[in-house]
Amino acid sequence: METRVAGAVAVACVAVLTGCAAQDTPGTSSVGALLTTASVITAEPPAQNPASSTTTTSRAADTPVDPKTFERAGMSVFTYIVGSRTGTCAISPHGATCQGLTPPDAPMVTAVPLPPRQPDSVYIGEDSMHYTVFEGVGPSQGTLHPGESITVRESRCRYPDGETLQCTSGGDSFTVTSDGKITPSGTLVDPPVWTLPDEY
């Protein structure tokens, strides 16, 4: 009897090609499970390795751009590209600001000597985060392309993807997407009244 059991076990193990333990059933012995299923075991195709069928893509690290590349009047002024849309940003040791579309209910901004008006940009940096107007900055000095980033002290602007520009400073951030929309994330404060530089 022992010879017949061992022979049945050997036949079952060869049939599944995975070793005897692969056919264990909870609550039964390995030998019992193999003996009761030996007559119906058929060869099965090898299990597909999930890793072999999954394509993983990783985004290359950003290429840092020297702020001096876009330097103008103590700041770096550059053009951003999100999808088919372009706009202008400025970044300095004090923070960063970018043009974009602001909400209709955004608070009016006063830049003396101009009258109060709807904001067309957002600022982030030493003075917290608030909507503003893109005045007194001057023309762009070049383009920051997707895949590139620029950092000045605590402020940084980069593209998390080809349709989004993101600028961060401290615990706050904002994005500008391909539809031009500005989306702040963090603490948004009321815009201060400020004075345009003399050269404006």
C-alpha positions in Angstrom: 0.0 0.0 0.0 2.8 2.5 0.8 4.3 1.8 -2.7 1.0 2.7 -4.4 0.6 5.9 -2.4 4.1 7.1 -3.2 3.5 6.3 -6.9 0.3 8.3 -7.0 2.0 11.2 -5.3 4.8 11.1 -7.9 2.4 11.0 -10.8 0.4 14.0 -9.5 3.5 16.1 -8.9 4.8 15.5 -12.4 1.4 16.4 -13.9 1.3 19.9 -12.3 5.1 20.6 -12.7 5.0 22.9 -9.6 5.8 20.6 -6.7 3.5 18.7 -4.4 2.9 21.6 -2.0 1.2 23.7 -4.7 -1.9 21.5 -4.6 -2.4 21.6 -0.8 -6.0 22.2 0.4 -6.7 23.7 3.8 -7.7 21.0 6.3 -6.3 18.1 4.3 -2.8 16.5 4.0 -0.7 17.0 0.9 -0.9 13.3 0.1 -4.7 13.2 0.6 -5.2 16.2 -1.7 -3.0 14.8 -4.4 -4.6 11.3 -4.3 -8.2 12.7 -4.6 -7.3 15.0 -7.5 -4.7 13.0 -9.4 -7.2 11.7 -11.9 -8.4 15.2 -13.0 -5.2 17.2 -12.9 -4.4 18.7 -16.3 -1.4 20.8 -17.3 -2.2 24.6 -16.9 -0.5 27.4 -18.7 2.0 29.2 -16.6 0.6 32.1 -14.6 1.4 35.5 -16.1 3.7 37.6 -14.1 1.9 40.9 -13.6 5.1 42.8 -13.7 5.8 41.6 -17.2 2.5 42.9 -18.6 2.7 46.3 -16.9 4.5 49.2 -18.6 5.9 51.6 -16.1 6.9 55.1 -17.2 8.8 57.6 -15.1 9.2 61.3 -15.7 12.8 62.5 -16.1 14.1 64.8 -13.4 13.7 68.6 -14.0 16.6 70.4 -15.6 17.4 73.4 -13.4 17.8 76.7 -15.2 20.2 79.4 -13.8 18.0 82.4 -12.8 20.6 84.7 -14.4 19.4 83.4 -17.7 16.2 85.4 -17.4 17.6 88.2 -15.2 16.1 91.7 -15.4 16.1 94.5 -12.8 16.8 92.2 -9.8 14.3 89.4 -10.9 14.1 86.6 -13.4 11.3 87.2 -16.0 10.4 84.2 -18.2 7.7 82.9 -20.5 5.9 79.7 -19.5 4.3 77.2 -21.9 1.3 75.0 -20.8 -0.3 73.2 -23.7 -0.9 75.8 -26.4 -1.0 78.7 -24.0 1.9 81.0 -23.0 2.2 83.6 -20.2 4.8 85.4 -18.2 6.2 84.9 -14.7 8.7 86.6 -12.6 10.7 85.1 -9.7 13.1 86.8 -7.3 14.4 86.4 -3.7 11.1 87.8 -2.5 8.8 85.3 -4.3 7.2 84.5 -7.6 4.2 85.8 -9.7 2.6 84.5 -12.9 -0.1 85.7 -15.3 -3.3 83.8 -15.7 -7.0 83.8 -15.4 -8.3 84.7 -11.9 -11.9 84.0 -10.5 -14.5 86.6 -11.3 -15.0 87.1 -7.5 -11.3 87.7 -6.8 -10.7 90.9 -4.8 -9.8 94.0 -6.8 -6.1 95.0 -6.8 -4.7 98.5 -6.5 -1.3 99.3 -7.9 -0.7 103.1 -7.4 -1.0 105.2 -9.5 -3.5 102.9 -11.4 -7.1 102.6 -10.3 -8.3 99.4 -8.7 -8.9 96.6 -11.1 -9.5 92.8 -11.6 -6.3 90.8 -10.9 -4.6 89.1 -13.8 -1.9 87.1 -11.8 -1.0 85.6 -8.5 1.9 86.2 -6.1 3.5 83.8 -3.7 6.4 84.4 -1.3 7.4 86.6 1.6 4.1 88.5 1.6 2.1 85.2 1.7 -0.1 84.4 -1.4 -2.5 86.8 -3.0 -3.9 87.9 -6.3 -2.1 90.9 -8.0 -1.7 92.6 -11.3 1.2 91.9 -13.6 2.6 95.4 -13.9 6.1 96.9 -13.6 7.8 93.7 -14.4 9.0 94.3 -17.9 9.4 91.9 -20.9 10.2 88.2 -20.7 13.9 87.4 -21.0 13.4 83.9 -22.4 11.3 80.7 -22.1 11.2 78.1 -19.3 10.3 75.0 -21.2 8.5 71.9 -19.9 11.0 69.7 -18.2 12.9 72.7 -16.8 12.7 74.4 -13.4 13.9 77.6 -11.8 14.5 78.2 -8.1 15.4 81.4 -6.2 15.8 80.9 -2.5 12.5 79.5 -1.2 10.5 79.9 -4.4 10.4 77.4 -7.3 8.6 77.1 -10.6 8.4 73.8 -12.5 6.1 71.7 -14.8 4.7 68.6 -13.1 3.4 67.8 -16.6 3.1 69.3 -20.0 -0.2 71.0 -19.2 0.6 72.5 -15.9 3.0 75.1 -14.4 3.4 75.0 -10.6 5.1 77.5 -8.4 5.7 76.9 -4.7 7.1 78.9 -1.8 7.0 77.8 1.8 3.8 75.8 2.4 1.8 77.5 -0.4 1.6 76.9 -4.1 -0.4 77.7 -7.2 -0.8 76.2 -10.7 -1.5 77.6 -14.1 -3.1 75.1 -16.5 -3.5 75.0 -20.2 -6.9 76.8 -20.0 -5.1 79.7 -18.3 -6.8 79.1 -15.0 -4.8 80.0 -11.8 -5.5 77.6 -8.9 -4.0 78.6 -5.5 -3.3 75.9 -2.8 -2.7 77.1 0.7 -3.4 80.4 2.5 -4.7 83.1 0.2 -4.8 86.6 1.8 -6.3 89.9 0.6 -4.1 91.7 -1.9 -2.2 94.7 -0.4 -2.1 98.2 -2.0 1.3 98.7 -3.6 3.1 101.2 -5.7 4.5 100.6 -9.1 8.2 101.2 -9.5 9.4 104.6 -10.8 10.5 103.1 -14.2 7.0 102.0 -15.0 
